[in-house]
Amino acid sequence: MVILPVIAMLIGKYHGICAILFGIVFFIFTYCDKNKPSPGFTIDYSWHLGGYEAGILAIVYGLVRCLL
């Protein structure tokens, strides 16, 4: 499911909608990983927050591309 949005973004067709799908999938994968214990403010925790940021930014990019 992640490969389709990436290919669509590279080709240039429907990349707004696919960016939204990519963001949702990335956000869900990051949310599922939150059940693993985190020892606090470490490198792993920053990667975890980066997963949320990547998902949110992909969703925002897709919304901007669809609305403009």
Buried (B, 14 or more C-beta within 10 A) or exposed (E): EEEEBEEBBEEEEBBBBBBBBBBBBBBEEBEEEEEEEEEEEEEEEEEBEEBBEBBBEBBEBBBEBEEE
